[in-house]
Amino acid sequence: MPLMRDLELTPEAELLIAGCTPAAQAAPSFLDRPRPGIDWDAVCRLATAHRVAPILYRRLSADCAERVPADALERLKREFHRNLLRARYLAGELAKLMDALESSGIEALTYKGPTLALMAYGDAAMRQFVDLDVLVRDTDVAMAAKVLAAQGYSRATDYNPRDTTVLKECEDAFFGKDGIGVVDLHWRIMPRNFPFAPEPAALLAGARRIAIGHSAVMTLSHAHMMLVLCAHSTKHGWVSLSDLCDIAGMVRANRAADWSEALEKAGPIGARRMVLVGFHLAHELLGAEFADGIVRIARDDRKVTELAGRVARRLLAPRAEVEPLSQPWLVPLLSIERTGQRVRYCVDRALAPTDKESKFVALPRALLPLHYLTRPMRLGLKLKDHLAARLRAPRARPHAKAR
């Protein structure tokens, strides 16, 4: 694969890629022959950081368990079983909550979490997730919150929707009383500063049912799920290999799906490059088999291939102790195709609240201007701390190319 040949991978990163690629689609790799000198502790840490420990364990234990040190395989096995128990519990919670919402007359769908795991892998335990995502119409948010409260979930932020404006403008978090279940209740898929997802009405209109246990819950169509995956991963800068595993898994598990439909739906909302980058990365790194036309479109688009190369190098390189302050901005910014939207993204990103603020702070409408007045000062302090950390950090050593 051309992109793989251009990357300078550590042996551990190359093994991780091989372990996340099904045997039928993998090129000859570390898993086909003994490899001395592998740092298996680093492999386990990488698998955990990229949220692919269940996938790696399943592949290693099935295909080459005799070539993996027993302590490393046991470590991955423990993580696999921890995730299995958590995934089964959350899948049961999701089925219960979706049944309660439907019984209350609320049109709701769920995406990511166990539904994506089932659509991509056929098994909820093969994907690591910590929360459940539910989408409702904005007019149904108050009623949906009451249904969640009746099921034992409490809102993360204490506010009255009629009297305050919440800084986080597309979702709200609810926590279960057991401390395990977390539900993100969405009325939009993306915040307004990154509006590259279909409107809720379109997603609800195209929804389909999927079985979870003894229930059948509403989720996204295949094309909408793929579009949302690529847009969501772009918003966060493609920081986890699990994002690409999800895309590749969707392709393998749904061979009859027409993925050009995702490209068609992405065009009008400005997300076409985001989808092409996701397709290109999944094809080049993990062997996802898209139609020849889609592969050719991605390879012939210079901006797509350059951006995919940037993502792959950062994704698989050793993590820097202190990243450049601009790094979280670059991939989303370069993925936006229209100049006006890029300008708005930069302005909104500069003024938007941090995750901590958006999750735990709710200001009365009269006080909201204080956030925007103090934001430049807080950015200045953040820049000062960042520069100080850069000066203290040791200079990164180049990593060796896998032989």
Secondary structure in CASP SS format (residue, H / E / C, confidence):
PFRMAT SS
TARGET T0000
AUTHOR 0000-0000-0000
METHOD secondary structure of the structure
MODEL  1
M C 1.00
P H 1.00
L H 1.00
M H 1.00
R H 1.00
D H 1.00
L C 1.00
E C 1.00
L C 1.00
T C 1.00
P H 1.00
E H 1.00
A H 1.00
E H 1.00
L H 1.00
L H 1.00
I H 1.00
A H 1.00
G H 1.00
C C 1.00
T C 1.00
P C 1.00
A C 1.00
A C 1.00
Q C 1.00
A C 1.00
A C 1.00
P C 1.00
S C 1.00
F H 1.00
L H 1.00
D H 1.00
R C 1.00
P C 1.00
R C 1.00
P C 1.00
G C 1.00
I C 1.00
D C 1.00
W H 1.00
D H 1.00
A H 1.00
V H 1.00
C H 1.00
R H 1.00
L H 1.00
A H 1.00
T H 1.00
A H 1.00
H C 1.00
R C 1.00
V C 1.00
A H 1.00
P H 1.00
I H 1.00
L H 1.00
Y H 1.00
R H 1.00
R H 1.00
L H 1.00
S H 1.00
A H 1.00
D H 1.00
C C 1.00
A H 1.00
E H 1.00
R H 1.00
V C 1.00
P C 1.00
A H 1.00
D H 1.00
A H 1.00
L H 1.00
E H 1.00
R H 1.00
L H 1.00
K H 1.00
R H 1.00
E H 1.00
F H 1.00
H H 1.00
R H 1.00
N H 1.00
L H 1.00
L H 1.00
R H 1.00
A H 1.00
R H 1.00
Y H 1.00
L H 1.00
A H 1.00
G H 1.00
E H 1.00
L H 1.00
A H 1.00
K H 1.00
L H 1.00
M H 1.00
D H 1.00
A H 1.00
L H 1.00
E H 1.00
S H 1.00
S C 1.00
G C 1.00
I C 1.00
E C 1.00
A E 1.00
L E 1.00
T E 1.00
Y E 1.00
K C 1.00
G H 1.00
P H 1.00
T H 1.00
L H 1.00
A H 1.00
L H 1.00
M H 1.00
A H 1.00
Y H 1.00
G C 1.00
D C 1.00
A H 1.00
A H 1.00
M H 1.00
R C 1.00
Q C 1.00
F C 1.00
V C 1.00
D C 1.00
L E 1.00
D E 1.00
V E 1.00
L E 1.00
V E 1.00
R C 1.00
D H 1.00
T H 1.00
D H 1.00
V H 1.00
A H 1.00
M H 1.00
A H 1.00
A H 1.00
K H 1.00
V H 1.00
L H 1.00
A H 1.00
A H 1.00
Q C 1.00
G C 1.00
Y E 1.00
S E 1.00
R E 1.00
A C 1.00
T C 1.00
D C 1.00
Y C 1.00
N C 1.00
P C 1.00
R C 1.00
D C 1.00
T E 1.00
T E 1.00
V E 1.00
L C 1.00
K C 1.00
E C 1.00
C C 1.00
E E 1.00
D E 1.00
A E 1.00
F E 1.00
F E 1.00
G E 1.00
K C 1.00
D C 1.00
G C 1.00
I C 1.00
G C 1.00
V E 1.00
V E 1.00
D E 1.00
L E 1.00
H E 1.00
W C 1.00
R C 1.00
I C 1.00
M C 1.00
P C 1.00
R C 1.00
N C 1.00
F C 1.00
P C 1.00
F C 1.00
A C 1.00
P C 1.00
E C 1.00
P H 1.00
A H 1.00
A H 1.00
L H 1.00
L H 1.00
A H 1.00
G C 1.00
A C 1.00
R E 1.00
R E 1.00
I E 1.00
A E 1.00
I E 1.00
G C 1.00
H C 1.00
S E 1.00
A E 1.00
V E 1.00
M E 1.00
T E 1.00
L C 1.00
S C 1.00
H H 1.00
A H 1.00
H H 1.00
M H 1.00
M H 1.00
L H 1.00
V H 1.00
L H 1.00
C H 1.00
A H 1.00
H H 1.00
S H 1.00
T H 1.00
K H 1.00
H C 1.00
G C 1.00
W C 1.00
V C 1.00
S C 1.00
L H 1.00
S H 1.00
D H 1.00
L H 1.00
C H 1.00
D H 1.00
I H 1.00
A H 1.00
G H 1.00
M H 1.00
V H 1.00
R H 1.00
A H 1.00
N C 1.00
R C 1.00
A C 1.00
A C 1.00
D C 1.00
W C 1.00
S H 1.00
E H 1.00
A H 1.00
L H 1.00
E H 1.00
K H 1.00
A H 1.00
G H 1.00
P H 1.00
I H 1.00
G C 1.00
A C 1.00
R H 1.00
R H 1.00
M H 1.00
V H 1.00
L H 1.00
V H 1.00
G H 1.00
F H 1.00
H H 1.00
L H 1.00
A H 1.00
H H 1.00
E H 1.00
L H 1.00
L H 1.00
G C 1.00
A C 1.00
E C 1.00
F C 1.00
A C 1.00
D H 1.00
G H 1.00
I H 1.00
V H 1.00
R H 1.00
I H 1.00
A H 1.00
R H 1.00
D H 1.00
D C 1.00
R H 1.00
K H 1.00
V H 1.00
T H 1.00
E H 1.00
L H 1.00
A H 1.00
G H 1.00
R H 1.00
V H 1.00
A H 1.00
R H 1.00
R H 1.00
L H 1.00
L H 1.00
A C 1.00
P C 1.00
R C 1.00
A C 1.00
E C 1.00
V C 1.00
E C 1.00
P C 1.00
L C 1.00
S C 1.00
Q H 1.00
P H 1.00
W H 1.00
L H 1.00
V H 1.00
P H 1.00
L H 1.00
L H 1.00
S H 1.00
I C 1.00
E C 1.00
R C 1.00
T H 1.00
G H 1.00
Q H 1.00
R H 1.00
V H 1.00
R H 1.00
Y H 1.00
C H 1.00
V H 1.00
D H 1.00
R H 1.00
A H 1.00
L H 1.00
A C 1.00
P C 1.00
T C 1.00
D H 1.00
K H 1.00
E H 1.00
S H 1.00
K H 1.00
F H 1.00
V C 1.00
A E 1.00
L E 1.00
P E 1.00
R H 1.00
A H 1.00
L H 1.00
L H 1.00
P H 1.00
L H 1.00
H H 1.00
Y H 1.00
L H 1.00
T H 1.00
R H 1.00
P H 1.00
M H 1.00
R H 1.00
L H 1.00
G H 1.00
L H 1.00
K H 1.00
L H 1.00
K H 1.00
D H 1.00
H H 1.00
L H 1.00
A H 1.00
A H 1.00
R H 1.00
L H 1.00
R H 1.00
A C 1.00
P C 1.00
R C 1.00
A C 1.00
R C 1.00
P C 1.00
H C 1.00
A C 1.00
K C 1.00
A C 1.00
R C 1.00
END
